Amino acid sequence: MLKRIVYCLLSTSLLVSLTNIAFAEDDTYVKIQEMVNDLGSPSERAKNNGKWQKCVDGGRKKITIKRTKGGTTYEGIYENCKEWGRLRSGHVIITVQ
């Protein structure tokens, strides 16, 4: 009986670990999409890339997307950026190869 309980607990913790890995990968692409959205509409993205922008409810942000032969780098710098009920501060860099 004890052996079965231990096996069940190990199986559950493995499943939880694998689920967290999947969420981490999905979260990366969510952050990339947020940065792309922060640049504005498709017609404004090239104009806003690498430039400081005001946030809707205060603060500012700078989103830079660089494409190279090695991949694409997404960089977001947020300084007390208040938008849509969220406050973002910090520096995010994601490179996709």
N, C-alpha and C positions, 0 to 999 in steps of 0.2 A: 504493500500500500504506500509506504513512504517513498519507495523507488518511483512509483507512478506519479506521485505529487511533485517530486523533484523534476522528473521528465517534463511534466506539464508546465512547471514554472520556467524551466530553461527554454522550452519551445515558445512560450509567451514572450519572454524577454528578447529572444532572437527576432521574433516577428515585430516587436516594437522597435528594435534597433534598425531593421530593414525599412520599416515604414518611415522612421526619422530621416534616413538617408534619402529616400525618395522625395520627402517634403523639402529637404535642403536643396536638392537639385531643382525642383520646381520653383522654389523661392528665388533662386538666382535669376531665372527667366522672368519672374514677376518683377524683380527690381530692374532688370534691363528694360522691360516694357514701360515701367514707370518713368525711367529716364528718357526714353524715346518720346513718351507722351508729354513730358515736361518741356521738350523743345518746341512743342506747338504742332500745328497742322502740317501735313506733308510739304506744303508750299513755304512754310516758315522755318523748317528744320535747318536748312543750310544757312539761313540768315542768323539764326539764334545759336548755332553750334559754337561753343567756346566763348560765349558772351554772357555777362552777368544779366540776370533778369529779376525783376521784382516778383515776389510771391503774392498771391491774391490777398491775403490778410496780414501781410507784413513779412519782413525778412527778405532774403534773396537767395538765388541759386545760380550755379553755373554748370551746365551740362556740356561735355565734350565727347564726341564720338570720333575715333580715329580708326581708319581701315588701312591695314598694311598687308603685305604678302603673308605674314605670320599669323594674321587673324584680325579681330576687331577688339578695340579697347573702349569701354564705356566708363566715363569718369563723371561723378556727380559731387559737387561741393555745395553743401547746404548750410546756410547761416541763419538759424532761427526762422526757417521757412514755414510759415503758417498757411496751409491751404486745406480746404475741404475737411476741417475738423481735425487735422493732424499737424504735429509740429515735428519738423525734421531738422537735425543739426548733425554735421559730420561730413566725412569724406569717404566716398565709396568708389572703388576701382574694380572693374570686372573685365577680364580678358577672355575671349572665346577664340579658340583656334580651329 
